[in-house]
Amino acid sequence: METWIILLLAVVVLWVLFRPITKKELDRYNDKDNWSNMGF
């Protein structure tokens, strides 16, 4: 059970660290008025 949790956590960390960051994502992240960009 613990190995599944550790494996899942490792996969999530690797996905967050190595996912491609596009210019569009960076623009949305740096935009001060980002309430309109939250996907609602």
C-alpha positions in Angstrom: 0.0 0.0 0.0 2.8 2.4 0.9 4.7 1.6 -2.3 1.6 2.6 -4.4 1.4 6.0 -2.6 5.1 6.6 -3.0 5.0 5.6 -6.7 2.0 7.8 -7.4 3.6 10.7 -5.6 6.8 10.3 -7.6 4.9 10.2 -10.9 3.0 13.4 -10.0 6.2 15.2 -9.0 8.0 14.1 -12.2 5.0 15.2 -14.3 4.9 18.7 -12.6 8.7 19.2 -13.0 9.0 18.0 -16.6 5.8 19.0 -18.2 6.2 21.5 -21.1 5.5 25.0 -20.1 4.1 26.9 -23.0 4.2 30.7 -23.5 0.4 30.8 -23.2 0.7 29.2 -19.7 3.4 31.6 -18.7 1.3 34.6 -19.9 -1.7 33.3 -18.0 0.4 32.8 -14.8 2.0 36.2 -15.0 -1.3 38.0 -15.8 -2.3 40.1 -12.8 -6.0 39.9 -13.7 -6.1 36.1 -13.7 -9.6 35.6 -12.4 -10.8 35.3 -16.0 -8.2 32.6 -16.7 -9.1 30.2 -13.9 -11.3 28.1 -16.3 -14.7 28.8 -14.8 
